[in-house]
Every structure is written in structure tokens, then in C-alpha cells.
Amino acid sequence: ASFKRIQETDETVKAFLTLDEDRAKAKAKQLDEQLGKGDEMGLLFGLPAAIKDNIVTENLKTTCGSKLLANYDPIYNATAMDRLSAAEAIVIGKTNMDEFGMGSSTENSGFQLTHNPWNPEYVPGGSSGGSAAAIAAGQAYFALGTDTGGSIRQPASFCGVVGLKPTYGLVSRFGLVAYASSFDVIGPITKNVEDAAYVLSVLAAHDPYDSTSAEVEIPDYISALTGEVKGLKVGVPKELLGEGIDPDVKNGVLEALKVLEGLGAIVEEVSLPHTEYAVPTYYILAPSEASSNLARYDGVRYGVRADNADNLIEMYKESRSHGFGSEVKRRIMLGTYALSSGYYDAYYKKAQKVRTLIKQDFDQLFAKYDVIVGPTAPTTAFKMGEKVSDPLTMYLNDICTVPVNLAGIPAISVPCGFAQNGMPIGLQIMGKHFDEATVLRVAHAFE
Ligand code: GLN
């Protein structure tokens, strides 16, 4: 059914970079034969999954949306992939994305543009735009995305589906190609909250292969979906409903808050005073980490090697010049600058300090509130080409999502109505570190 649906829709949507039809069908057949033989079924038994192309898959091309990795065929699986496979999900293919996760519209892919299934003139969001579009178009039953500064939640919001960014460290990063290692996290993009709880149950686990993987007890996310939010304290930061937030988005969020109140939640206005520094802080720290992480692409160890160079330095230069797209180059330059001696204290170190202040803003609120709620993005999906030539405007679209990554907390985006242009609005529910259970419970009660 998935491949049929892809055939019908992907000519317009273009969510997938690679399909793995033969192996997926063989796996489905094998699972089918297993049915009724008494073995316990995996939690995701037989479910077709779409995987963002920066999560490494054994013997299945993993490009990160970059021409530099156009021929990269990993020899191992990310831990997340091993866990899906143990739960008996079926990988159907790899989805399009902004190159190395750098972008908010999937227009920075080195290969193709993905279109929003609600209206192909609009972007699907990014950087996990292919995964979100695949779910919105009914091509897969669940997808994996990754979120460094909003890349699961913002495309989920733009495509009218559910996207969950787990607490940093809850899901292993082993085999997730690094963009900004202190932010990156893998999480589910699904049609509804219950599906997100199932996929998270499979993904969340300590992993000795990832030194930042947390050793925490994993609660039962599925039984957390009680529908009950009575007496729950909801903080609504005024900074996330102020200037720059589209009026339709604001209305959608205010309506959603009324629904939560109707269910017995206590809603109060609160403040995250350092919000105005979140975008500049993120856009110093993330490119700094990226400039270091992307140094490994030298044309020797991975991917495409330039064949027109006559010495080693030329070969590095040619491989990187032709392999990387312009946004990736911009980030490498920004990051290299912020980390260079003489500027490190003024930019990188200062940004680290502001990161702590932003985290403390959340800590203070979570001493009193169970969840913090606001929009996922300041706007609904924008038109293709509208912001692509103006990187600063594109960066500003991340204002509602990056504070969460700076603090490392979990957050979900759930659909909350439509704007006048017919595009979906996303409601963001943020929680305490490792309290995905409450985030999911509130999202599920609202949905
Ligand atoms: N849009 C943000 C960026 O370009 C977030 C991307 C992400 O979460 N991978 O960095």
C-alpha cells in the first residue's frame, strides 16, 4: 500500500531520495509468513517507515541531502535503525532533507525540492521536510526525523502532522550524521500522538555507543496517554505570542489553549526573558559545531572525491567546493569565524553563557508548570522560493523551536487548525527533561 501510494503521489511531493522496494517487500513477506506462528509480534510489526537521509542505514544510500555524500553506502546501521528492526518495522526508503540538516524548508537539499502535500506551491518545512511530507501524503505509517533547532517540529507543523523532539540524550545519536552534536536528536514524525508514543517507546534506550546517551528509566509512554489533564499547570510565554507571530497562528494557539482549559488545565501567561537571544545564540553555536563536524568530509574518507586535482590540498579543496552547497559553506564560514582565536571569547564563549541563561529560564518555569505551550513556528508554511535567498529571514523562522534545543528539553508539535491560506498550524508543547510522558499526555488529550 505504501509503495502504491508513493507511486501515486511522489511525482508531485518528492519526499523520497531513495526507495528500498525489493528489500522492503521481502521483509514484509517474511513477516507475513511469521504471522500466527506463536512468536510475539514486535511493537512496530510490519509498519512501513520512512527514514531521514542523515540516519545511516546499512547497504542503503545515506546522502544527508548532500552531493558530497551522493555515493555513500554505509556499512553499519544507526542504533535507531537496529531498534526499529528489532521492533519489526519495515524501512521503505530515505527521505529528502536540507543538506546536513541546515535549513527550514528542504530547499537546501542538493538533489530535489520537496513539496507540501497540502499545496505543492508551499514548502514542507525543514530540515526533515521529506519525512513530514511522506506522513502527510500517507506514503509511510511513521517516519524518523532529526531535530537540531526545530527540524522535526517545524516540518510537522507545516505539514499538519505530529513531530516529537525527545530530550537530548534519550535517543541514541550513534549513526546519526552529526550536524551540531550538542543539539542533535532523532525522533518520530507520525499521523497522531499515539503513534509517536509507540515509536518513541522503541527508540528510547541507553546506548553504550553514544557517550551522551542518558541512563534513565524509560517510562511507559503508551499508558501515559490517559486523556487526563485536569489541574495540570500550563505556562504560555508571552514572548512566543508577541511580535513577529502571524495572527492566524496566534489565533490557532489561543483556541487550543481554550480547549486545554476546557479539559481542566490551568493556563497562565509566563515569561522566557532571554527568548530574543535564542536565534543569535543558536546560529553561533550550531555553525561552530558544524564547522568542526564537517571537517571530516575531505574527499578521502567518505563520499565523492574530486578527480581533477593534482595534489592533496587541491583535492580537499575541489571535493569540498563541489560537494557542499552554499548554505553549508555559509555555516562553515560562520562557525570557523566564531571559533577562531580572537573571536572565540566574544562569540562562541558568550553564546555558551547565553545558552545557560536560556536553559535557566526554562528551569525556573518548570519549577511551577508541568508544560509550556506556544506555537511551533511563527508562520504556517511559506511559498517555495520565498525565503531561500534571504538566510536571515529563514533563520528567524526558527524562533519558537531553537530555545528548546538550547535547553535540551522535549517538545512536540501537534496540528491545531488551519490558517486562512489553507495551511496547517502547529501547537508546540514543551516539557521537563525526560518528561516525554507528560508532553505526550497533554498532546494526546488535546488532539
Ligand atoms: N533550521 C535550523 C537550522 O537550519 C534547524 C535545523 C535542524 O533542526 N536540523 O539549523
Residues whose N, C-alpha, C, O or C-beta is under 5 A from the ligand:
A	BS01	LIG	G101 M102 G103 S104 G126 S127 T146 D147 T148 G149 G150 S151 D398
